[in-house]
Structures are given as structure tokens and as C-alpha cells.
Amino acid sequence: MAPKNTICLWYDGAALEAAKFYAETFPDSAVGRIHYAPADYPSGKEGDVLTVEFTVIGIPCLGLNGGPAFKHNEAFSFQVATDDQAETDRLWNAVVGNGGEESACGWCKDKWGLSWQITPRALIAAIEDPDSAAAKRAFEAMMQMGKIDIAMIEAARHG
């Protein structure tokens, strides 16, 4: 049975490639059913991959090969909580190293333009520290980073 709510992500012919990358990169992710166009459509031909069902870290998604009309932007992103620097590095490097690009404060984009926040749990704890001065130092350190460096966040947090 199809989930009641699914995130639909628009791609320009690369939905299956993207879904496979996400499934190989992120835990609890998989490629599901692939649907082929039953007839020609504005950005494809009969028999082309039209949609791909997949999950990203347990979230049901549908990749739609809708053509070049719409692009991803930072208004939508996946925020991925990481447990340590090794996991942070692995996920960040996978997204950026596969044709993606770095951004600020733990954000990066994959090669299809989809935004990802690779966010260590230690960062969240630091910027939510009840000691407002510690939280401010951690936040200011984060603002200077691309990929989050947990040791630097903790050093800033503890002054």
C-alpha cells in the first residue's frame, strides 16, 4: 500500500540515478518500484523511466522525471543527523564528491541540485546549550564552517 504522504522530487531525467545514489549513500534508504511512461510526454518518450519510488533514511519519496522546467533550491532540504565526525565526513564527502557542491553551516547540494544539511547531533546540543554564552560561541563557530567539524564546535562551546 502506498504511503499517505510522499515527497515528490522533480528531476530532469535523472530520478533513477539519484535514487540509486541515495540508496547507496544513506542508511535506511532503498530504491523501490520503477514506473515507465505508458506514452510519450513533454519531456520523455513511451518506455522512459517516468517515476521512481524510493526511501531516503526512511522517508518515502517519488522521483519524477519531469524535465528541465523546475529546479531544486534551498527552500527544501533533507536534514541528516549524524552521530560522529566519521559519519559526518562520509555523508558530506559522498554528496559533495559525487558532483555536488559545498555550502555553509553544514549545507551542501548533490549534483542534481537537492540540498542536504549534514548536521552532527553534537552541533544541535551545542547550539541548544542552556549556557547562552556557550551556545553563542558554538553557533558563531558553525557560521564559519562548510562541513561541520565537531571538535571545533566543542572547543568553541567550552571556551
DSSP file with accessible surface (Angstrom, degrees, kcal/mol):
  #  RESIDUE AA STRUCTURE BP1 BP2  ACC     N-H-->O    O-->H-N    N-H-->O    O-->H-N    TCO  KAPPA ALPHA  PHI   PSI    X-CA   Y-CA   Z-CA
    1    1 A M              0   0  237      0, 0.0     3,-0.1     0, 0.0     0, 0.0   0.000 360.0 360.0 360.0 135.0    0.0    0.0    0.0
    2    2 A A        -     0   0   83      1,-0.1     4,-0.0     2,-0.1     0, 0.0  -0.378 360.0-103.1 -68.1 142.7    1.3    3.4   -0.9
    3    3 A P        -     0   0   69      0, 0.0     3,-0.1     0, 0.0    -1,-0.1  -0.302  24.1-122.8 -62.7 154.3    2.2    5.8    2.0
    4    4 A K  S    S+     0   0  219      1,-0.2     2,-0.4    -3,-0.1    -2,-0.1   0.837  99.0  32.1 -67.6 -33.0   -0.4    8.5    2.7
    5    5 A N        +     0   0  135      2,-0.0     2,-0.4    56,-0.0    -1,-0.2  -0.991  69.4 172.7-131.1 127.2    2.3   11.2    2.2
    6    6 A T        -     0   0   52     -2,-0.4     2,-0.5    -3,-0.1    55,-0.2  -0.995  31.9-124.0-133.3 138.1    5.2   11.0   -0.1
    7    7 A I  E     -a   61   0A  47     53,-2.2    55,-2.7    -2,-0.4     2,-0.6  -0.713  25.1-151.5 -80.5 125.1    7.8   13.7   -1.0
    8    8 A C  E     -a   62   0A  75     -2,-0.5     2,-0.5    53,-0.2    55,-0.2  -0.886  10.7-167.2-101.0 122.9    7.8   14.2   -4.8
    9    9 A L  E     -a   63   0A   6     53,-3.0    55,-2.9    -2,-0.6     2,-0.4  -0.951  13.8-137.3-114.6 128.4   11.2   15.3   -6.1
   10   10 A W  E     +a   64   0A  78     -2,-0.5     2,-0.3    53,-0.2    55,-0.2  -0.681  25.4 177.9 -90.0 130.8   11.5   16.6   -9.7
   11   11 A Y  E     -a   65   0A   5     53,-3.4    56,-1.6    -2,-0.4     2,-1.1  -0.923  36.2-124.4-129.2 156.8   14.4   15.6  -11.9
   12   12 A D  S    S-     0   0   95     -2,-0.3    53,-0.1    54,-0.2    -2,-0.0  -0.632  88.4 -50.8 -98.1  68.7   15.4   16.2  -15.4
   13   13 A G  S    S+     0   0   57     -2,-1.1     4,-0.2    37,-0.1     3,-0.2   0.466 123.6  93.7  84.7   1.6   15.7   12.6  -16.5
   14   14 A A     >  +     0   0   16     50,-0.2     4,-2.7     1,-0.1     5,-0.3   0.148  39.3 115.6-115.6  21.2   17.9   11.5  -13.6
   15   15 A A  H  > S+     0   0    0      1,-0.2     4,-2.7     2,-0.2     5,-0.2   0.909  81.6  45.7 -60.0 -43.0   15.4   10.2  -11.0
   16   16 A L  H  > S+     0   0   34      2,-0.2     4,-2.6     1,-0.2    -1,-0.2   0.935 113.2  49.5 -68.3 -43.1   16.7    6.6  -11.1
   17   17 A E  H  > S+     0   0   92      1,-0.2     4,-2.1     2,-0.2    -2,-0.2   0.928 114.0  46.5 -59.6 -45.3   20.3    7.7  -10.9
   18   18 A A  H  X S+     0   0    0     -4,-2.7     4,-2.7     2,-0.2     5,-0.2   0.938 111.4  50.8 -63.4 -47.0   19.6    9.9   -7.9
   19   19 A A  H  X S+     0   0    0     -4,-2.7     4,-2.5    -5,-0.3    -2,-0.2   0.906 110.3  49.8 -59.6 -41.4   17.5    7.3   -6.2
   20   20 A K  H  X S+     0   0  106     -4,-2.6     4,-2.0     2,-0.2    -1,-0.2   0.911 110.7  50.0 -64.4 -41.4   20.3    4.7   -6.6
   21   21 A F  H  X S+     0   0   21     -4,-2.1     4,-1.6    -5,-0.2    -2,-0.2   0.939 111.7  47.5 -62.3 -46.6   22.9    7.2   -5.2
   22   22 A Y  H  X S+     0   0    0     -4,-2.7     4,-2.7     1,-0.2    -2,-0.2   0.916 111.5  51.1 -61.7 -42.2   20.7    8.0   -2.2
   23   23 A A  H  < S+     0   0   28     -4,-2.5     6,-0.3     1,-0.2    -1,-0.2   0.865 113.7  44.4 -64.2 -36.4   20.1    4.3   -1.5
   24   24 A E  H  < S+     0   0  154     -4,-2.0    -1,-0.2    -5,-0.2    -2,-0.2   0.746 121.5  39.2 -76.7 -23.8   23.9    3.5   -1.7
   25   25 A T  H  < S+     0   0   13     -4,-1.6    -2,-0.2    -5,-0.2    -3,-0.2   0.863 107.1  54.8 -98.0 -42.8   24.8    6.5    0.5
   26   26 A F  S >< S-     0   0    6     -4,-2.7     3,-0.6    -5,-0.2    31,-0.2  -0.781  80.9-113.9-105.3 140.4   22.3    6.9    3.3
   27   27 A P  T 3  S+     0   0   65      0, 0.0    30,-0.5     0, 0.0     3,-0.1  -0.239  98.6  22.6 -65.0 156.7   21.2    4.3    5.9
   28   28 A D  T 3  S+     0   0  122      1,-0.2    30,-2.5    29,-0.2     2,-0.3   0.880  97.6 126.8  54.0  41.6   17.7    3.0    5.8
   29   29 A S    <   +     0   0   19     -3,-0.6     2,-0.3    -6,-0.3    -1,-0.2  -0.962  29.1 162.1-128.7 147.2   17.4    4.0    2.1
   30   30 A A  E     -B   55   0A  49     25,-1.2    25,-2.6    -2,-0.3     2,-0.5  -0.991  38.0-114.3-160.1 155.4   16.3    1.9   -0.9
   31   31 A V  E     +B   54   0A  52     -2,-0.3    23,-0.3    23,-0.2     3,-0.1  -0.825  38.3 178.9 -92.4 132.0   15.1    2.0   -4.4
   32   32 A G  E     -     0   0A  43     21,-3.7    -1,-0.1    -2,-0.5    22,-0.1   0.155  44.8  -9.0-104.6-133.0   11.6    0.7   -4.8
   33   33 A R  E     -     0   0A 157     19,-0.1    20,-3.1     1,-0.0     2,-0.5  -0.345  55.3-148.4 -73.3 145.0    9.4    0.4   -7.9
   34   34 A I  E     -B   52   0A  54     18,-0.2     2,-0.4    -3,-0.1    18,-0.2  -0.950  11.6-157.5-113.0 130.1   10.3    2.0  -11.2
   35   35 A H  E     -B   51   0A  54     16,-3.0    15,-2.9    -2,-0.5    16,-1.6  -0.930   3.6-150.8-114.3 134.4    7.5    3.1  -13.4
   36   36 A Y  E     -B   49   0A 129     -2,-0.4    13,-0.2    13,-0.3    12,-0.1  -0.768  29.5 -99.0-105.6 146.0    7.8    3.6  -17.1
   37   37 A A        -     0   0    4     11,-3.0    10,-2.8    -2,-0.3    11,-0.1  -0.420  22.8-153.8 -64.4 127.6    5.9    6.1  -19.2
   38   38 A P  S    S+     0   0  111      0, 0.0     2,-0.3     0, 0.0    -1,-0.2   0.609  79.0   6.2 -78.0 -10.1    2.9    4.4  -21.0
   39   39 A A  S    S-     0   0   53      6,-0.1     8,-0.1     9,-0.1     9,-0.1  -0.959  98.6 -68.5-158.1 169.2    3.0    7.0  -23.7
   40   40 A D        -     0   0  100     -2,-0.3     5,-0.3     5,-0.1     7,-0.0  -0.315  50.8-175.7 -61.1 150.7    5.1   10.0  -24.9
   41   41 A Y  B >   -D   44   0B  51      3,-2.6     3,-1.9    -4,-0.1     5,-0.0  -0.896  43.2 -83.3-144.3 169.6    5.0   13.0  -22.6
   42   42 A P  T 3  S+     0   0  142      0, 0.0    24,-0.1     0, 0.0    -2,-0.0   0.801 126.5  26.5 -51.7 -34.9    6.5   16.6  -22.8
   43   43 A S  T 3  S+     0   0   47     22,-0.2     2,-0.3    24,-0.1    24,-0.1   0.218 126.5  23.0-114.8  18.7   10.0   15.6  -21.5
   44   44 A G  B <   -D   41   0B  12     -3,-1.9    -3,-2.6    22,-0.1     2,-0.3  -0.981  67.8-107.7-167.0 178.2   10.1   12.0  -22.5
   45   45 A K    >   -     0   0  131     -2,-0.3     3,-2.4    -5,-0.3    -8,-0.3  -0.746  49.6 -76.3-115.6 160.5    9.1    9.1  -24.6
   46   46 A E  T 3  S+     0   0  132     -2,-0.3    -6,-0.1     1,-0.3    -1,-0.1  -0.294 120.3  25.8 -51.2 132.5    7.0    6.0  -24.1
   47   47 A G  T 3  S+     0   0   45    -10,-2.8    -1,-0.3     1,-0.3     2,-0.1   0.230  90.9 126.1  92.4 -13.4    9.0    3.5  -22.1
   48   48 A D  S <  S-     0   0   71     -3,-2.4   -11,-3.0     1,-0.1     2,-0.4  -0.399  77.8 -89.6 -69.6 156.0   11.3    6.0  -20.4
   49   49 A V  E     +B   36   0A  30    -13,-0.2   -13,-0.3     1,-0.2   -34,-0.1  -0.532  50.2 173.8 -64.6 120.7   11.6    6.0  -16.7
   50   50 A L  E     +     0   0A  45    -15,-2.9    15,-2.9    -2,-0.4     2,-0.3   0.859  60.9   2.9 -96.0 -51.4    8.8    8.3  -15.5
   51   51 A T  E     -BC  35  64A  20    -16,-1.6   -16,-3.0    13,-0.2     2,-0.4  -0.960  55.9-157.7-137.5 156.7    8.9    7.9  -11.8
   52   52 A V  E     -BC  34  63A   0     11,-2.0    11,-3.1    -2,-0.3     2,-0.4  -0.996  12.8-145.3-134.2 125.1   10.9    6.0   -9.2
   53   53 A E  E     + C   0  62A  67    -20,-3.1   -21,-3.7    -2,-0.4     2,-0.3  -0.773  36.9 150.1 -86.9 131.8    9.7    5.1   -5.7
   54   54 A F  E     -BC  31  61A   7      7,-2.3     7,-3.4    -2,-0.4     2,-0.4  -0.973  37.4-130.9-153.8 164.4   12.5    5.3   -3.1
   55   55 A T  E     -BC  30  60A  45    -25,-2.6   -25,-1.2    -2,-0.3     2,-0.5  -0.953   8.7-160.3-119.5 145.4   13.2    6.0    0.5
   56   56 A V  E >  S- C   0  59A   0      3,-2.0     3,-2.3    -2,-0.4   -27,-0.2  -0.981  82.4 -25.6-123.8 110.6   15.8    8.3    2.0
   57   57 A I  T 3  S-     0   0   59    -30,-0.5   -28,-0.2    -2,-0.5   -29,-0.2   0.901 129.9 -46.6  50.5  45.6   16.6    7.5    5.6
   58   58 A G  T 3  S+     0   0   38    -30,-2.5    -1,-0.3     1,-0.2   -29,-0.1   0.379 111.1 123.8  84.3  -4.4   13.1    6.0    6.0
   59   59 A I  E <   - C   0  56A  68     -3,-2.3    -3,-2.0   -31,-0.1    -1,-0.2  -0.783  62.3-126.8 -93.5 122.6   11.3    8.9    4.3
   60   60 A P  E     + C   0  55A  41      0, 0.0   -53,-2.2     0, 0.0     2,-0.3  -0.486  36.5 175.2 -70.8 133.4    9.2    7.8    1.3
   61   61 A C  E     -aC   7  54A   3     -7,-3.4    -7,-2.3   -55,-0.2     2,-0.4  -0.925  25.3-150.4-134.4 159.4    9.9    9.7   -1.9
   62   62 A L  E     -aC   8  53A  47    -55,-2.7   -53,-3.0    -2,-0.3     2,-0.6  -0.989  12.5-150.7-130.8 119.9    8.9    9.7   -5.5
   63   63 A G  E     -aC   9  52A   0    -11,-3.1   -11,-2.0    -2,-0.4     2,-0.5  -0.831  14.4-163.2 -90.4 124.0   11.4   10.8   -8.1
   64   64 A L  E     -aC  10  51A  40    -55,-2.9   -53,-3.4    -2,-0.6     2,-1.9  -0.943  17.7-145.8-111.0 122.4    9.6   12.3  -11.1
   65   65 A N  E     +a   11   0A   8    -15,-2.9   -53,-0.2    -2,-0.5   -22,-0.2  -0.604  41.9 152.4 -83.2  79.1   11.5   12.7  -14.4
   66   66 A G        -     0   0   18     -2,-1.9     3,-0.3   -55,-1.1   -54,-0.2   0.498  48.7-117.4 -91.9  -7.1    9.6   15.9  -15.3
   67   67 A G    >   -     0   0    1    -56,-1.6     3,-0.6    -3,-0.2    -1,-0.3  -0.471  46.8 -47.2 100.5-171.2   12.1   17.6  -17.4
   68   68 A P  T 3  S+     0   0   80      0, 0.0    -1,-0.2     0, 0.0   -56,-0.1   0.461 101.6  97.3 -84.6   1.6   14.1   20.9  -17.1
   69   69 A A  T 3  S+     0   0   76     -3,-0.3     2,-0.4     1,-0.1    -2,-0.1   0.844  85.5  37.2 -63.8 -36.5   11.2   23.2  -16.2
   70   70 A F    <   -     0   0  135     -3,-0.6     2,-0.3   -59,-0.1    -4,-0.1  -0.943  67.0-162.4-124.1 142.3   11.8   23.2  -12.4
   71   71 A K        -     0   0  147     -2,-0.4    42,-0.1   -60,-0.0     2,-0.1  -0.871  25.6-109.1-119.1 151.2   15.0   23.1  -10.3
   72   72 A H        -     0   0   37     40,-0.5     2,-0.3    -2,-0.3    42,-0.1  -0.399  40.1-179.0 -68.8 153.0   15.6   22.2   -6.7
   73   73 A N    >   -     0   0   84      3,-0.1     3,-1.8    -2,-0.1    42,-0.4  -0.931  44.3 -90.2-146.8 175.4   16.5   25.0   -4.4
   74   74 A E  T 3  S+     0   0   88     -2,-0.3    -2,-0.0     1,-0.3    40,-0.0   0.557 106.1  86.3 -67.7  -7.2   17.4   25.6   -0.7
   75   75 A A  T 3  S+     0   0   96      1,-0.1     2,-0.4     0, 0.0    -1,-0.3   0.718  97.5  41.4 -65.9 -17.2   13.8   26.1    0.2
   76   76 A F  S <  S+     0   0   77     -3,-1.8    39,-0.7     2,-0.0     2,-0.3  -0.998  74.8 152.7-129.3 133.9   13.7   22.3    0.6
   77   77 A S  E     -e  115   0C  29     -2,-0.4     2,-0.5    37,-0.1    39,-0.2  -0.985  41.7-119.7-151.4 160.0   16.4   20.1    2.1
   78   78 A F  E     -e  116   0C  12     37,-1.9    39,-3.3    -2,-0.3     2,-0.6  -0.903  25.4-152.4 -96.8 128.5   17.0   16.9    3.8
   79   79 A Q  E     -e  117   0C 117     -2,-0.5     2,-0.6    37,-0.2    39,-0.2  -0.925  11.5-165.6-102.2 120.2   18.5   17.4    7.3
   80   80 A V  E     -e  118   0C   9     37,-3.5    39,-2.7    -2,-0.6     2,-0.4  -0.927  10.3-145.6-111.6 115.5   20.5   14.3    8.3
   81   81 A A  E     -e  119   0C  42     -2,-0.6     2,-0.3    37,-0.2    37,-0.1  -0.673  18.4-160.7 -80.1 126.8   21.5   13.9   11.9
   82   82 A T  E     -e  120   0C   0     37,-1.8    39,-3.0    -2,-0.4    40,-0.3  -0.816  16.9-147.9-110.9 152.8   25.0   12.3   12.3
   83   83 A D  S    S-     0   0  107     -2,-0.3     2,-0.3    37,-0.2    -1,-0.1   0.689  73.9  -3.0 -92.5 -22.0   26.4   10.6   15.4
   84   84 A D  S  > S-     0   0   82      1,-0.1     4,-2.3    37,-0.0     5,-0.1  -0.939  78.9 -87.9-158.8 178.2   30.1   11.4   15.0
   85   85 A Q  H  > S+     0   0   49     -2,-0.3     4,-3.3     1,-0.2     5,-0.2   0.872 119.8  57.8 -66.9 -35.5   32.7   13.1   12.8
   86   86 A A  H  > S+     0   0   70      1,-0.2     4,-2.6     2,-0.2    -1,-0.2   0.928 110.4  42.7 -61.3 -44.3   33.3    9.9   10.7
   87   87 A E  H  > S+     0   0   40      2,-0.2     4,-2.5     1,-0.2     5,-0.3   0.912 114.4  51.7 -68.2 -40.7   29.6    9.7    9.7
   88   88 A T  H  X S+     0   0    0     -4,-2.3     4,-2.5     1,-0.2     5,-0.3   0.949 113.3  44.6 -58.0 -49.5   29.5   13.5    9.1
   89   89 A D  H  X S+     0   0   48     -4,-3.3     4,-2.8     1,-0.2     5,-0.3   0.916 112.3  51.8 -62.2 -44.8   32.6   13.2    6.9
   90   90 A R  H  X S+     0   0  114     -4,-2.6     4,-2.0    -5,-0.2    -2,-0.2   0.943 115.3  39.8 -60.9 -48.1   31.3   10.2    5.0
   91   91 A L  H  X S+     0   0    0     -4,-2.5     4,-2.3     2,-0.2     5,-0.2   0.933 117.8  47.4 -70.2 -45.7   27.9   11.6    4.1
   92   92 A W  H  X S+     0   0    3     -4,-2.5     4,-2.8    -5,-0.3     5,-0.4   0.952 114.7  46.9 -57.9 -49.9   29.3   15.1    3.3
   93   93 A N  H  X S+     0   0   82     -4,-2.8     4,-2.4    -5,-0.3    -1,-0.2   0.850 110.3  53.3 -65.0 -33.3   32.1   13.8    1.2
   94   94 A A  H  X S+     0   0   28     -4,-2.0     4,-0.8    -5,-0.3    -1,-0.2   0.940 114.1  41.2 -65.6 -45.9   29.7   11.4   -0.6
   95   95 A V  H ><>S+     0   0    0     -4,-2.3     5,-0.9     2,-0.2     3,-0.6   0.964 123.8  37.0 -67.1 -50.7   27.3   14.2   -1.6
   96   96 A V  H >X5S+     0   0   29     -4,-2.8     3,-0.7     1,-0.2     4,-0.7   0.910 115.5  54.5 -70.1 -40.3   30.0   16.8   -2.5
   97   97 A G  H 3<5S+     0   0   66     -4,-2.4    -1,-0.2    -5,-0.4    -2,-0.2   0.608  97.3  65.7 -72.7 -10.9   32.3   14.2   -4.1
   98   98 A N  T <<5S-     0   0   54     -4,-0.8    13,-0.4    -3,-0.6    -1,-0.3  -0.191 137.8 -69.4-102.0  38.4   29.7   12.9   -6.4
   99   99 A G  T <45S+     0   0   56     -3,-0.7    -2,-0.2     1,-0.2    -3,-0.2   0.546 100.3 126.1  89.5   8.4   29.4   16.2   -8.4
  100  100 A G     << -     0   0   18     -5,-0.9     2,-0.3    -4,-0.7    10,-0.2  -0.037  51.4-123.3 -84.5-167.8   27.8   18.2   -5.6
  101  101 A E  E     -F  109   0C 117      8,-2.2     8,-2.6    -3,-0.1     2,-0.1  -0.997  13.3-117.3-144.0 148.4   28.9   21.4   -4.1
  102  102 A E  E     +F  108   0C 122     -2,-0.3     6,-0.2     6,-0.2     2,-0.2  -0.447  31.9 171.7 -77.4 152.7   29.7   22.7   -0.6
  103  103 A S        -     0   0   63      4,-1.7     3,-0.3    -2,-0.1     2,-0.2  -0.570  35.6 -69.0-137.2-155.3   27.8   25.5    1.1
  104  104 A A  S >  S+     0   0   49     -2,-0.2     3,-1.7     1,-0.2    42,-0.3  -0.662  97.0  14.8-106.8 157.3   27.9   26.9    4.6
  105  105 A C  T 3  S-     0   0   26     40,-3.1    -1,-0.2    37,-0.5    41,-0.2   0.800 133.7 -45.3  58.9  36.5   26.9   25.7    8.1
  106  106 A G  T 3  S+     0   0    0     40,-2.7    12,-2.8     1,-0.3     2,-0.3   0.461 106.9 128.8  89.2   1.0   26.7   22.0    7.2
  107  107 A W  E <   + G   0 117C  67     -3,-1.7    -4,-1.7    10,-0.2    -1,-0.3  -0.674  24.8 158.8 -90.7 145.6   24.7   22.5    4.0
  108  108 A C  E     -FG 102 116C   0      8,-2.4     8,-3.3    -2,-0.3     2,-0.4  -0.948  28.9-130.1-151.9 167.5   25.7   21.0    0.7
  109  109 A K  E     -FG 101 115C  41     -8,-2.6    -8,-2.2    -2,-0.3     6,-0.2  -0.959  15.9-131.9-121.6 144.4   24.0   20.2   -2.6
  110  110 A D    >   -     0   0    5      4,-2.6     3,-2.2    -2,-0.4   -11,-0.1  -0.321  42.0 -92.1 -82.5 175.4   24.1   17.0   -4.6
  111  111 A K  T 3  S+     0   0   90    -13,-0.4    -1,-0.1     1,-0.3   -12,-0.1   0.664 126.7  57.7 -68.3 -10.7   24.7   17.0   -8.3
  112  112 A W  T 3  S-     0   0   40      2,-0.1   -40,-0.5   -98,-0.0    -1,-0.3   0.384 121.2-105.7 -95.8   1.1   21.0   17.2   -9.1
  113  113 A G  S <  S+     0   0   20     -3,-2.2     2,-0.3     1,-0.3    -2,-0.1   0.461  71.8 143.1  92.0   2.3   20.7   20.4   -7.0
  114  114 A L        -     0   0    1    -42,-0.1    -4,-2.6     1,-0.1    -1,-0.3  -0.606  47.0-128.6 -79.0 133.1   19.0   18.9   -4.0
  115  115 A S  E     -eG  77 109C   1    -39,-0.7   -37,-1.9   -42,-0.4     2,-0.4  -0.629  23.4-170.5 -87.8 142.6   20.1   20.5   -0.7
  116  116 A W  E     -eG  78 108C   0     -8,-3.3    -8,-2.4    -2,-0.3     2,-0.6  -0.983  15.3-153.2-130.3 138.1   21.3   18.4    2.3
  117  117 A Q  E     -eG  79 107C  37    -39,-3.3   -37,-3.5    -2,-0.4     2,-1.0  -0.957   9.0-163.1-109.1 108.2   22.1   19.5    5.8
  118  118 A I  E     +e   80   0C   0    -12,-2.8    30,-0.4    -2,-0.6   -37,-0.2  -0.829  22.2 179.3 -93.6 100.4   24.6   17.1    7.3
  119  119 A T  E     -e   81   0C   9    -39,-2.7   -37,-1.8    -2,-1.0    -2,-0.1  -0.883  23.4-142.5-119.0 105.5   24.1   18.0   10.9
  120  120 A P  E >>  -e   82   0C   0      0, 0.0     4,-1.5     0, 0.0     3,-0.9  -0.370  18.6-130.8 -62.5 140.3   26.0   16.4   13.8
  121  121 A R  H 3> S+     0   0  140    -39,-3.0     4,-2.5     1,-0.3     5,-0.2   0.847 109.0  63.6 -59.0 -30.9   23.9   15.8   16.9
  122  122 A A  H 3> S+     0   0   27    -40,-0.3     4,-2.1     1,-0.2    -1,-0.3   0.841  98.9  53.6 -63.3 -33.3   26.8   17.4   18.8
  123  123 A L  H <> S+     0   0    5     -3,-0.9     4,-2.6     2,-0.2     5,-0.2   0.940 108.3  48.2 -65.9 -46.3   26.1   20.7   16.9
  124  124 A I  H  X S+     0   0   56     -4,-1.5     4,-1.3     1,-0.2    -2,-0.2   0.937 112.5  49.1 -59.8 -45.5   22.5   20.7   17.9
  125  125 A A  H  < S+     0   0   43     -4,-2.5    -1,-0.2     1,-0.2    -2,-0.2   0.906 111.9  50.2 -60.8 -39.2   23.4   20.0   21.5
  126  126 A A  H >< S+     0   0    0     -4,-2.1     3,-1.3     1,-0.2    12,-0.2   0.923 111.5  44.8 -68.7 -43.1   25.9   22.8   21.5
  127  127 A I  H 3< S+     0   0   54     -4,-2.6    -1,-0.2     1,-0.3    -2,-0.2   0.653 115.4  49.6 -80.4  -9.3   23.7   25.5   20.0
  128  128 A E  T 3< S+     0   0  141     -4,-1.3    -1,-0.3    -5,-0.2    -2,-0.2   0.238  80.4 139.0-103.8  11.4   20.9   24.5   22.4
  129  129 A D    <   -     0   0   32     -3,-1.3     6,-0.2     1,-0.2     7,-0.1  -0.277  59.0-132.9 -56.0 133.7   23.2   24.6   25.4
  130  130 A P  S    S+     0   0  131      0, 0.0     2,-1.0     0, 0.0    -1,-0.2   0.772  94.1  83.6 -62.1 -23.1   21.4   26.1   28.4
  131  131 A D  S  > S-     0   0   84      1,-0.2     4,-2.5     2,-0.1     3,-0.2  -0.719  73.5-159.3 -79.4 104.3   24.6   28.3   28.9
  132  132 A S  H  > S+     0   0   97     -2,-1.0     4,-2.4     1,-0.2    -1,-0.2   0.834  88.1  54.3 -61.4 -31.7   23.8   31.0   26.4
  133  133 A A  H  > S+     0   0   45      2,-0.2     4,-2.3     1,-0.2    -1,-0.2   0.918 110.1  46.8 -67.6 -41.0   27.4   32.1   26.1
  134  134 A A  H  > S+     0   0    4     -3,-0.2     4,-2.4     2,-0.2    -2,-0.2   0.922 112.8  49.6 -64.6 -44.4   28.4   28.5   25.2
  135  135 A A  H  X S+     0   0   13     -4,-2.5     4,-2.7    -6,-0.2    -2,-0.2   0.913 110.6  50.8 -61.0 -41.6   25.6   28.3   22.7
  136  136 A K  H  X S+     0   0  128     -4,-2.4     4,-2.8    -5,-0.2     5,-0.2   0.925 109.9  49.0 -64.0 -44.6   26.6   31.6   21.1
  137  137 A R  H  X S+     0   0   87     -4,-2.3     4,-2.2     2,-0.2    -1,-0.2   0.928 113.5  46.8 -61.7 -43.3   30.3   30.5   20.8
  138  138 A A  H  X S+     0   0    0     -4,-2.4     4,-2.5   -12,-0.2    -2,-0.2   0.924 113.1  49.2 -64.2 -43.5   29.2   27.2   19.2
  139  139 A F  H  X S+     0   0   96     -4,-2.7     4,-2.2     1,-0.2    -2,-0.2   0.925 110.7  49.6 -62.4 -45.5   26.8   29.0   16.8
  140  140 A E  H  X S+     0   0   97     -4,-2.8     4,-0.5     1,-0.2    -1,-0.2   0.884 110.5  50.9 -63.9 -35.9   29.4   31.5   15.8
  141  141 A A  H >< S+     0   0   23     -4,-2.2     3,-1.3    -5,-0.2     4,-0.3   0.934 108.9  51.5 -64.6 -44.2   31.9   28.7   15.1
  142  142 A M  H >< S+     0   0   18     -4,-2.5     3,-2.2     1,-0.3   -37,-0.5   0.895 100.6  62.7 -58.7 -39.4   29.3   26.9   13.0
  143  143 A M  H 3< S+     0   0   90     -4,-2.2    -1,-0.3     1,-0.3    -2,-0.2   0.704 101.9  52.3 -62.8 -16.9   28.7   30.1   11.0
  144  144 A Q  T << S+     0   0  166     -3,-1.3    -1,-0.3    -4,-0.5     2,-0.2   0.459  99.9  85.9 -94.6  -2.3   32.4   30.0    9.8
  145  145 A M    <   -     0   0   19     -3,-2.2   -40,-3.1    -4,-0.3     3,-0.2  -0.631  48.3-171.3-105.1 155.6   32.2   26.3    8.6
  146  146 A G  S    S+     0   0   21      1,-0.5   -40,-2.7   -42,-0.3     2,-0.2   0.626  91.0  23.9 -92.1 -93.6   31.2   24.5    5.5
  147  147 A K  S    S-     0   0   65    -42,-0.1    -1,-0.5   -41,-0.1     2,-0.3  -0.511 103.5-106.8 -67.8 139.3   31.3   20.9    6.7
  148  148 A I        -     0   0    2    -30,-0.4     2,-0.7    -2,-0.2     3,-0.1  -0.525  25.2-155.6 -76.0 131.9   30.8   20.8   10.4
  149  149 A D     >  -     0   0   60     -2,-0.3     4,-2.1     1,-0.2     5,-0.2  -0.925   2.8-162.7-107.0 106.6   33.9   20.0   12.5
  150  150 A I  H  > S+     0   0   27     -2,-0.7     4,-3.0     1,-0.2     5,-0.2   0.893  87.3  54.9 -61.9 -40.8   32.6   18.6   15.8
  151  151 A A  H  > S+     0   0   71      1,-0.2     4,-2.4     2,-0.2    -1,-0.2   0.909 109.9  47.2 -61.3 -39.6   35.9   19.1   17.6
  152  152 A M  H  > S+     0   0  109      2,-0.2     4,-2.3     1,-0.2    -1,-0.2   0.882 111.5  51.0 -69.8 -36.8   35.9   22.8   16.7
  153  153 A I  H  X S+     0   0    1     -4,-2.1     4,-2.8     2,-0.2    -2,-0.2   0.942 112.5  46.1 -63.2 -46.4   32.3   23.1   17.8
  154  154 A E  H  X S+     0   0   50     -4,-3.0     4,-2.3     2,-0.2    -2,-0.2   0.902 111.4  52.1 -65.3 -38.5   33.0   21.5   21.1
  155  155 A A  H  < S+     0   0   64     -4,-2.4     4,-0.5    -5,-0.2    -1,-0.2   0.924 112.9  44.7 -63.0 -43.8   36.1   23.7   21.6
  156  156 A A  H >< S+     0   0   24     -4,-2.3     3,-1.1     1,-0.2    -2,-0.2   0.926 111.5  53.6 -65.3 -42.3   34.1   26.8   20.9
  157  157 A R  H 3< S+     0   0   44     -4,-2.8    -2,-0.2     1,-0.3    -1,-0.2   0.899 112.6  42.8 -58.3 -42.4   31.3   25.6   23.2
  158  158 A H  T 3<        0   0  134     -4,-2.3    -1,-0.3    -5,-0.2    -2,-0.2   0.426 360.0 360.0 -91.1   4.1   33.6   25.0   26.1
  159  159 A G    <         0   0   81     -3,-1.1    -3,-0.2    -4,-0.5    -2,-0.1   0.687 360.0 360.0  71.1 360.0   35.5   28.3   25.5
